[in-house]
Amino acid sequence: MTRICDRSRRLRKPAAILFVLGGTLLFAACAATPPVPDVALSSAKQAIAVADQERVADASSPPLSEARDKYSAAQSAVIDKRMAEADRLAQESRVDAELSTAQSQASKNQAVNAEMIKSTQTLSDEMQRNSGATQ
């Protein structure tokens, strides 16, 4: 019976050491601050710059304003070491800036399309008038 007790004690000691090491590693992993979301922040900044370069018709358009606000909030979150929130805000900022750019381009494309329709109609009317005059 003594042999069984000795073996179980020998097995408990390495298991306890492994348990303590595992717990320490887990605690260290949870306590570590996530890295700064540099990629998300730079993507948001670039998307805002593109929206500005596109000369968005209304510079105070809601999506572009929201993009700027969320970018500022993301930078504040980085300073406060809230990296997950900073990453989320930076991604939302990028999406809002891209939406603003897309809306501006769509508006410009609609204006071009309307002008082309008007020109086509004018040409069609002119052709009908000229074909009627020759007969």
Buried (B, 14 or more C-beta within 10 A) or exposed (E): EEEEEEEEEEEEEEEEEEEEEEEEEEEEEEEEEEEEBEEBBEBBBEBBEBBBEBEBEEEEBEBBBBBBBBBEBBBEBBEEEBBEBBBBBBBBBBBBBBBBBEBBEEEEEEEEEEEEEEEEEEEEEEEEEEEEEEE
